[in-house]
Amino acid sequence: MVNPDDIVSYEYVKELAESVNDIAEAFAMSPEELSSKYGLNIHDVNDEIIFHCRSGARSQQAMEIARNNGYRSAKNYKGSITEWNAKTKR
């Protein structure tokens, strides 16, 4: 089962990074810099990161950016955040 603490909201990152270029810049940082700047809990490029958004399209793009910058364990939750919330009763 996925640990909710491993979930990184695309909307959360997007609030802090206004464009795709900013997201690319963010994931070009070391895990320590990324965690410090964005308040994430990422310690290593091999840490699992699961992106989500409303429909899955933007989180897919964010996942690809992260993977292209060495975060190989980045994943995209293909369902919507609405679906996730229903499954976890949030």
HELIX and SHEET records of a PDB file:
HELIX    1   1 PRO A    4  ASP A    6  5                                   3    
HELIX    2   2 TYR A   10  LEU A   16  1                                   7    
HELIX    3   3 VAL A   20  PHE A   27  1                                   8    
HELIX    4   4 PRO A   31  TYR A   38  1                                   8    
HELIX    5   5 ALA A   57  ASN A   68  1                                  12    
HELIX    6   6 ILE A   81  THR A   88  1                                   8    
SHEET    1   A 3 ILE A   7  SER A   9  0                                        
SHEET    2   A 3 ILE A  49  HIS A  52  1                                        
SHEET    3   A 3 ALA A  74  ASN A  76  1                                        
END                                                                             
